């Protein structure tokens, strides 16, 4: 979540999310509205350029590179991925300066999606990754010992003090990076749940501060943090085994969304799906690519596993591309069905 993430968030998980700085995008238009040249039916994208955009989060590269690799198999001229923050990416795709974004967090990014033109500017069909959760977690050892299940229990100063890392008596939450959407949600909830005097929202570069939190856990100390899925943290601190998700007393967020799950539990953030958003003119002119965007699906567990490889040091662009290549090879039969549907759509 991130989550990841100008995640007005994550968003996710996870993102979720879901990012404060990025490279300056090119002002040169990509061939977003170009139709493919007639010819080889196995290469319906021949002669058409594709420019993927993504946030600066390396943990979101895998899902983008899988799509890029499959577009190449369809014959598209795929340009190197450009990194920009989320809001800039939506604007660029809407304007035709980019072709697609593989990490549209729905509903976390709905405001940015709408502000950049919504359905009038974008093509969005299908769900690329489903079940991206986000929220607050604590270590299971402390949760079991003190019977903590809900963040509202932090109103008790004795409970809050268990998670104090700097000696001021308040619980220290490893929180959301400034500029991400999850930041706004957390700040809103601290006021809504009347926890401002019991919890300090610790912020910084997320990968660094969550690494410090994991180190504390390994030392046997209580931990309290925000995260999203898919992301590598849940591969290091496994929910249900090492940590537990905290419920919240009620839905409270700037978008007034109901965050109650079907089972009645409420973790404070709506479960997101990651979707592929493309320039609408491009999708209309390129039915093969549009069909691929609609049918492609990545299991969230596979993305978590790949993100763990990144956290373990396999974080160079060529290594992440190899992760994508390995996933495609291992799932060749499924991928071939997607490509078959894409080629059929172009006929």
LINGI-V865440 format. One record per residue. N is the residue number from 1. SS is DSSP state (H for helix, E for strand, - for the rest). OMEGA is omega as a letter, one per 40 degrees, with the letter a starting at -180 (NA if undefined). D_LAST is the distance of its C-alpha to the last C-alpha in whole Angstrom. Layout:
N;SS;OMEGA;D_LAST / N;SS;OMEGA;D_LAST
//
This chain:
1;-;a;38 / 2;-;g;38 / 3;-;i;38 / 4;-;NA;38 / 5;-;i;37 / 6;-;a;38 / 7;-;i;38 / 8;-;a;39 / 9;-;e;38 / 10;-;d;38 / 11;-;NA;38 / 12;-;g;38 / 13;-;c;38 / 14;-;NA;38 / 15;-;e;37 / 16;-;NA;38 / 17;-;c;38 / 18;-;NA;37 / 19;-;a;39 / 20;-;i;42 / 21;-;a;41 / 22;-;i;38 / 23;-;i;38 / 24;-;a;37 / 25;-;i;34 / 26;-;i;33 / 27;-;i;33 / 28;-;a;30 / 29;-;i;27 / 30;-;a;24 / 31;-;a;21 / 32;-;a;20 / 33;-;a;18 / 34;-;i;16 / 35;-;i;13 / 36;-;i;11 / 37;-;i;12 / 38;-;i;10 / 39;-;a;11 / 40;-;a;11 / 41;H;i;7 / 42;H;a;10 / 43;H;a;11 / 44;-;a;9 / 45;-;a;12 / 46;-;i;14 / 47;-;a;16 / 48;-;i;16 / 49;E;i;20 / 50;E;i;20 / 51;-;i;24 / 52;E;i;24 / 53;E;i;28 / 54;E;i;30 / 55;-;i;34 / 56;-;i;36 / 57;-;i;37 / 58;H;i;36 / 59;H;i;35 / 60;H;a;32 / 61;H;a;31 / 62;H;a;30 / 63;H;i;27 / 64;H;a;26 / 65;H;i;26 / 66;H;i;24 / 67;H;i;21 / 68;H;a;21 / 69;H;a;21 / 70;H;i;18 / 71;H;i;16 / 72;H;i;18 / 73;H;i;16 / 74;-;i;13 / 75;-;a;15 / 76;-;i;16 / 77;E;a;20 / 78;E;i;21 / 79;-;i;25 / 80;-;a;28 / 81;-;i;28 / 82;E;i;31 / 83;E;i;33 / 84;-;i;35 / 85;-;a;36 / 86;H;a;34 / 87;H;i;35 / 88;H;i;34 / 89;H;i;31 / 90;H;i;30 / 91;H;a;31 / 92;H;i;29 / 93;H;i;26 / 94;H;a;26 / 95;H;a;28 / 96;-;i;25 / 97;-;i;27 / 98;-;a;25 / 99;-;a;22 / 100;E;i;22 / 101;E;a;25 / 102;E;a;25 / 103;E;i;28 / 104;E;a;28 / 105;E;a;31 / 106;E;e;31 / 107;-;a;34 / 108;-;a;36 / 109;-;a;34 / 110;H;a;33 / 111;H;i;36 / 112;H;i;34 / 113;H;a;31 / 114;H;a;32 / 115;H;a;34 / 116;-;i;32 / 117;-;i;30 / 118;H;a;28 / 119;H;i;25 / 120;H;a;25 / 121;-;a;25 / 122;E;i;23 / 123;E;i;20 / 124;E;a;21 / 125;-;i;20 / 126;-;i;21 / 127;-;a;24 / 128;-;i;24 / 129;E;a;28 / 130;E;i;30 / 131;E;i;34 / 132;E;a;35 / 133;-;i;38 / 134;E;i;41 / 135;E;a;45 / 136;E;i;48 / 137;E;i;50 / 138;E;i;53 / 139;E;a;54 / 140;H;i;55 / 141;H;i;58 / 142;H;i;59 / 143;H;a;57 / 144;H;a;59 / 145;H;a;63 / 146;H;i;63 / 147;-;a;60 / 148;-;i;58 / 149;-;a;55 / 150;E;a;54 / 151;H;i;55 / 152;H;i;57 / 153;H;i;60 / 154;H;i;60 / 155;H;i;62 / 156;-;a;65 / 157;H;i;66 / 158;H;i;67 / 159;H;a;63 / 160;H;a;62 / 161;H;i;65 / 162;H;a;63 / 163;-;i;60 / 164;-;a;62 / 165;-;a;62 / 166;-;i;64 / 167;-;a;67 / 168;-;i;67 / 169;-;i;67 / 170;-;i;63 / 171;E;i;60 / 172;E;a;58 / 173;E;i;54 / 174;E;a;52 / 175;-;a;49 / 176;-;a;46 / 177;-;i;46 / 178;-;i;47 / 179;-;i;44 / 180;-;a;42 / 181;H;a;41 / 182;H;i;43 / 183;H;a;46 / 184;H;a;46 / 185;H;a;46 / 186;H;i;49 / 187;H;i;51 / 188;H;a;50 / 189;H;i;51 / 190;H;i;54 / 191;H;a;56 / 192;H;a;54 / 193;-;i;56 / 194;-;a;59 / 195;-;a;59 / 196;-;a;59 / 197;-;a;63 / 198;-;a;62 / 199;E;i;58 / 200;E;i;58 / 201;E;i;54 / 202;E;a;54 / 203;-;a;51 / 204;-;i;50 / 205;-;a;48 / 206;H;a;46 / 207;H;a;46 / 208;H;a;49 / 209;H;i;51 / 210;H;i;49 / 211;H;i;50 / 212;H;i;54 / 213;H;i;53 / 214;H;i;52 / 215;H;i;55 / 216;H;i;57 / 217;H;a;56 / 218;H;i;56 / 219;-;i;60 / 220;-;a;60 / 221;-;i;60 / 222;-;i;59 / 223;-;a;55 / 224;E;a;54 / 225;E;i;50 / 226;E;i;47 / 227;E;a;44 / 228;E;i;40 / 229;-;e;37 / 230;-;i;35 / 231;-;a;38 / 232;-;a;40 / 233;H;a;44 / 234;H;i;43 / 235;H;i;43 / 236;H;i;46 / 237;-;a;48 / 238;-;i;46 / 239;E;a;46 / 240;-;a;48 / 241;-;a;50 / 242;-;a;51 / 243;E;i;51 / 244;E;i;50 / 245;E;i;48 / 246;-;i;51 / 247;E;i;50 / 248;-;a;51 / 249;-;a;53 / 250;-;i;51 / 251;-;i;47 / 252;-;i;48 / 253;-;a;46 / 254;-;a;45 / 255;-;i;42 / 256;-;i;44 / 257;-;i;42 / 258;-;a;43 / 259;-;i;43 / 260;E;i;44 / 261;-;i;42 / 262;-;i;41 / 263;-;i;44 / 264;-;i;47 / 265;-;a;47 / 266;E;a;46 / 267;-;i;46 / 268;-;a;46 / 269;-;i;42 / 270;-;i;39 / 271;-;a;37 / 272;E;i;34 / 273;E;i;30 / 274;E;a;28 / 275;E;i;25 / 276;E;i;23 / 277;E;a;23 / 278;E;i;21 / 279;E;a;21 / 280;H;a;19 / 281;H;i;18 / 282;H;a;17 / 283;H;a;15 / 284;H;a;14 / 285;H;a;12 / 286;-;a;11 / 287;H;i;9 / 288;H;i;9 / 289;H;i;12 / 290;H;i;13 / 291;H;i;12 / 292;H;i;14 / 293;H;a;17 / 294;H;a;17 / 295;H;a;17 / 296;-;i;19 / 297;-;i;23 / 298;-;i;26 / 299;-;a;29 / 300;H;i;32 / 301;H;i;34 / 302;H;i;32 / 303;H;i;32 / 304;H;a;36 / 305;H;i;37 / 306;H;i;35 / 307;H;i;37 / 308;H;i;40 / 309;H;i;39 / 310;H;a;39 / 311;H;i;43 / 312;-;i;44 / 313;-;i;44 / 314;-;a;40 / 315;-;i;39 / 316;-;a;38 / 317;H;a;35 / 318;H;i;34 / 319;H;i;36 / 320;H;i;33 / 321;H;i;30 / 322;H;i;32 / 323;H;i;32 / 324;H;i;28 / 325;H;i;27 / 326;H;i;30 / 327;H;i;28 / 328;H;i;25 / 329;H;a;26 / 330;H;a;28 / 331;-;a;25 / 332;H;a;23 / 333;H;i;22 / 334;H;a;21 / 335;H;i;19 / 336;H;i;17 / 337;H;i;16 / 338;H;a;15 / 339;H;i;13 / 340;H;i;11 / 341;H;a;10 / 342;H;i;9 / 343;H;i;7 / 344;H;a;5 / 345;H;a;6 / 346;H;a;4 / 347;-;NA;0
//
